[in-house]
Amino acid sequence: MELHFYKYQGTGNDFILLDNRDKRIHLTTQQIAFLCDRRFGIGADGLMLLELADGYDFRMVYYNSDGSESTMCGNGGRCITAFARKLGVIGDKATFIAIDGPHEANFSTGDIVNLQMQNVTEIEEFADHSILNTGSPHYVLWTDDVANAPVFEQGRNIRNQFPPKGINVNFVQKTEDALTVRTYERGVEDETYSCGTGVTAAAIAASGHKTGDFQTAINTPGGSLKVSFTKRSATTAENVVLSGPAAFVFEGGIAI
């Protein structure tokens, strides 16, 4: 089978995008893992299918680079929105359905995509970390030296303490005007350049017990993002929006 693919990246978190509106593409776990392989395939942190969905502009179907179907991906959501506009499916705004429910997105300056994330209904706080779900489960670990944090080793260890599916682990350093975040992602089983749901979790967790409207700047190895949200209580967040670039990289064909 010959596949025509598109490659996108959002702050270094890169994805293979496939137009599956005609439902002709059916991939096995092994085929997806091959396509995402950086030595033998195209190379990506994940693969997404854009499909039709009643009542929405499109459906987002997301797979990790190991071939497993994943929970929500924030950077992926921004990239598939840009892909939908390239295909002519949408204009400057979209409503789509993903595994965690409906999302809205729109474009602002340049290639910046603003993605409405799901509300957070529970935030667990501990001495050195927080746990919350922003469409995917996240462990937010505070550190004073994120540049030298053992992201792979410690991240993998923490990830495996949450069976059966594991958890994503974010190492977060606070500064006066921003957060710096590095993430170990389950399904990729390595550090990625950026994680959309991860930086969203870090921003919300960093607000502590405060309530009100927040906008947080985030630095990741792959670039900068912004997260805005409202907290009416210490353990919930709503009106959560992830903003950042979503860039087309290249397109091509591959036989599988």
C-alpha positions as CSV (number, residue, x, y, z in Angstrom):
1,M,0.0,0.0,0.0
2,E,1.2,3.5,-0.9
3,L,0.5,6.2,1.7
4,H,0.6,9.9,1.0
5,F,1.6,11.6,4.3
6,Y,2.2,15.0,5.7
7,K,4.6,15.9,8.4
8,Y,3.9,18.6,11.0
9,Q,5.6,19.8,14.2
10,G,4.5,21.9,17.2
11,T,7.4,23.2,19.2
12,G,9.5,20.1,18.1
13,N,6.7,17.6,18.9
14,D,6.4,16.0,15.5
15,F,3.6,14.1,13.8
16,I,2.7,12.1,10.7
17,L,-0.7,13.3,9.4
18,L,-2.9,11.2,7.1
19,D,-6.1,12.3,5.4
20,N,-8.6,9.4,6.1
21,R,-11.8,11.1,5.2
22,D,-12.6,8.3,2.8
23,K,-11.8,5.6,5.5
24,R,-9.5,3.7,3.2
25,I,-6.5,3.7,5.6
26,H,-6.4,0.8,8.1
27,L,-3.0,0.5,9.9
28,T,-1.8,-2.1,12.3
29,T,0.1,-1.3,15.4
30,Q,3.3,-2.6,13.7
31,Q,2.8,-0.4,10.7
32,I,2.3,2.7,12.8
33,A,5.4,1.9,14.8
34,F,7.3,1.5,11.5
35,L,6.1,4.8,10.1
36,C,7.1,6.6,13.3
37,D,10.5,5.0,13.4
38,R,13.3,7.6,13.0
39,R,15.7,5.2,11.3
40,F,13.5,2.9,9.1
41,G,10.4,5.0,8.6
42,I,9.4,8.6,8.3
43,G,10.1,9.4,12.0
44,A,7.7,11.1,14.4
45,D,6.5,11.2,18.0
46,G,3.0,10.1,16.9
47,L,0.7,9.6,14.0
48,M,-2.8,11.1,13.4
49,L,-5.7,10.3,11.1
50,L,-8.1,13.1,10.1
51,E,-11.5,11.6,9.7
52,L,-15.1,12.8,9.2
53,A,-17.4,13.0,12.2
54,D,-21.1,14.0,12.3
55,G,-21.6,17.4,13.9
56,Y,-17.9,18.3,13.8
57,D,-15.4,19.6,11.2
58,F,-13.4,16.4,11.7
59,R,-12.3,13.6,14.0
60,M,-8.7,13.4,15.4
61,V,-7.5,9.8,15.9
62,Y,-4.1,9.8,17.5
63,Y,-1.5,7.0,18.0
64,N,1.8,7.0,19.9
65,S,5.0,6.2,18.1
66,D,4.9,2.7,19.5
67,G,1.6,2.1,17.6
68,S,-0.8,2.2,20.6
69,E,-3.8,4.5,20.4
70,S,-3.2,7.4,22.8
71,T,-5.2,9.8,25.0
72,M,-5.3,13.5,24.0
73,C,-2.3,15.2,22.6
74,G,-2.3,19.0,22.8
75,N,0.5,19.7,20.3
76,G,-1.1,17.1,18.0
77,G,-4.5,18.9,18.3
78,R,-2.9,22.1,17.1
79,C,-1.1,20.4,14.3
80,I,-4.1,18.5,13.0
81,T,-6.1,21.8,13.0
82,A,-3.4,23.3,10.8
83,F,-3.5,20.2,8.6
84,A,-7.3,20.5,8.3
85,R,-6.9,24.1,7.1
86,K,-4.3,23.0,4.5
87,L,-6.8,20.4,3.2
88,G,-9.5,23.1,3.0
89,V,-11.7,21.3,5.6
90,I,-11.8,24.4,7.8
91,G,-11.1,28.1,7.6
92,D,-9.6,29.9,10.6
93,K,-11.5,28.0,13.2
94,A,-12.5,24.4,13.9
95,T,-14.6,22.2,16.1
96,F,-13.4,18.6,16.3
97,I,-13.8,15.5,18.3
98,A,-10.9,13.6,19.9
99,I,-10.7,10.6,22.3
100,D,-11.3,12.9,25.3
101,G,-14.3,14.7,23.8
102,P,-14.9,17.9,21.7
103,H,-12.4,20.7,21.2
104,E,-12.5,24.1,19.6
105,A,-9.5,25.7,17.9
106,N,-8.7,28.9,16.0
107,F,-5.8,30.7,14.4
108,S,-4.2,34.0,15.5
109,T,-1.0,35.6,14.3
110,G,1.0,33.6,11.8
111,D,0.9,29.9,12.5
112,I,-0.2,30.2,16.1
113,V,-3.1,27.8,16.9
114,N,-5.2,28.3,20.1
115,L,-6.7,25.0,21.3
116,Q,-9.4,24.7,23.8
117,M,-8.5,21.9,26.2
118,Q,-10.8,19.9,28.5
119,N,-11.6,21.3,32.0
120,V,-9.6,19.8,34.9
121,T,-11.8,18.4,37.6
122,E,-9.2,17.3,40.1
123,I,-5.7,18.4,41.1
124,E,-3.7,16.3,43.6
125,E,-0.9,18.2,45.4
126,F,2.0,16.6,47.2
127,A,5.2,17.9,48.7
128,D,7.3,17.9,45.5
129,H,4.8,17.0,42.8
130,S,1.2,17.3,41.5
131,I,-1.0,14.9,39.6
132,L,-3.8,15.9,37.2
133,N,-5.4,14.9,33.9
134,T,-5.5,17.5,31.1
135,G,-6.8,15.0,28.5
136,S,-3.9,12.8,29.4
137,P,-2.6,11.9,32.9
138,H,0.4,13.9,34.1
139,Y,2.8,13.9,37.0
140,V,4.3,17.4,37.5
141,L,7.6,17.2,39.4
142,W,9.1,20.5,40.7
143,T,12.9,21.0,40.3
144,D,15.4,23.8,40.8
145,D,17.6,22.6,37.9
146,V,15.5,21.3,35.0
147,A,18.5,21.5,32.6
148,N,20.3,18.7,34.5
149,A,17.3,16.7,35.5
150,P,17.5,12.9,34.8
151,V,14.4,13.1,32.6
152,F,14.8,9.7,30.9
153,E,15.9,7.6,33.9
154,Q,13.6,9.2,36.6
155,G,10.8,9.8,34.2
156,R,10.7,6.1,33.1
157,N,10.8,5.0,36.8
158,I,7.9,7.2,37.8
159,R,5.9,6.3,34.6
160,N,6.1,2.7,35.6
161,Q,4.8,3.3,39.1
162,F,1.3,3.9,37.6
163,P,0.1,0.6,36.1
164,P,-1.3,-0.5,33.9
165,K,-1.0,2.3,31.3
166,G,1.6,4.6,33.1
167,I,1.7,8.3,33.4
168,N,3.5,11.2,31.6
169,V,6.2,12.9,33.7
170,N,7.0,16.6,33.6
171,F,10.1,18.1,35.2
172,V,9.3,21.8,35.9
173,Q,11.3,24.7,37.0
174,K,9.7,28.0,38.0
175,T,11.1,31.4,37.2
176,E,9.7,34.9,37.8
177,D,8.0,35.1,34.4
178,A,7.8,31.6,33.0
179,L,8.0,27.9,33.5
180,T,10.6,25.6,31.9
181,V,9.3,22.1,31.2
182,R,10.9,18.9,30.1
183,T,8.6,15.8,29.6
184,Y,9.0,12.0,29.5
185,E,6.1,10.7,27.4
186,R,4.6,7.3,27.8
187,G,4.0,5.6,24.4
188,V,7.1,7.4,23.0
189,E,9.0,6.1,26.1
190,D,11.5,8.9,25.9
191,E,11.8,12.6,26.4
192,T,10.1,14.7,23.7
193,Y,10.9,18.2,22.7
194,S,7.5,19.4,23.9
195,C,4.2,18.0,25.3
196,G,1.0,20.1,25.0
197,T,-1.0,18.4,27.6
198,G,2.1,18.3,29.8
199,V,2.8,22.1,29.7
200,T,-0.9,22.6,30.3
201,A,-0.7,20.4,33.4
202,A,2.4,22.2,34.6
203,A,0.8,25.7,34.2
204,I,-2.3,24.7,36.1
205,A,-0.3,22.9,38.9
206,A,2.0,25.9,39.2
207,S,-1.0,28.2,40.2
208,G,-1.2,26.3,43.5
209,H,-4.2,27.2,45.6
210,K,-4.8,30.5,43.9
211,T,-8.0,31.3,42.1
212,G,-8.7,33.7,39.2
213,D,-7.6,34.1,35.6
214,F,-4.1,33.0,34.6
215,Q,-1.8,33.2,31.6
216,T,1.5,31.3,31.8
217,A,4.5,31.4,29.4
218,I,6.2,28.0,29.0
219,N,9.6,27.2,27.6
220,T,10.3,23.7,26.3
221,P,13.3,22.3,24.5
222,G,11.3,22.7,21.2
223,G,10.1,26.3,21.8
224,S,7.6,28.5,23.6
225,L,3.9,28.0,24.4
226,K,1.3,29.8,26.4
227,V,-1.4,28.4,28.6
228,S,-4.4,30.4,29.8
229,F,-7.1,29.2,32.2
230,T,-9.6,30.1,35.0
231,K,-9.7,28.6,38.5
232,R,-12.8,29.1,40.5
233,S,-11.5,26.6,43.1
234,A,-8.1,25.4,44.2
235,T,-8.6,21.9,42.6
236,T,-10.3,22.7,39.3
237,A,-9.6,24.6,36.1
238,E,-11.8,25.7,33.2
239,N,-11.5,27.8,30.0
240,V,-8.2,26.1,29.4
241,V,-6.4,27.2,26.2
242,L,-3.1,26.0,24.8
243,S,-1.5,28.4,22.3
244,G,1.6,27.9,20.1
245,P,2.9,27.3,16.6
246,A,1.9,24.4,14.4
247,A,4.1,24.2,11.3
248,F,4.0,22.1,8.1
249,V,7.4,20.4,7.5
250,F,7.0,18.3,4.4
251,E,4.9,15.8,2.5
252,G,5.7,12.6,0.6
253,G,4.8,9.0,-0.2
254,I,5.9,5.8,1.4
255,A,5.1,2.1,0.7
256,I,4.1,-0.2,3.6
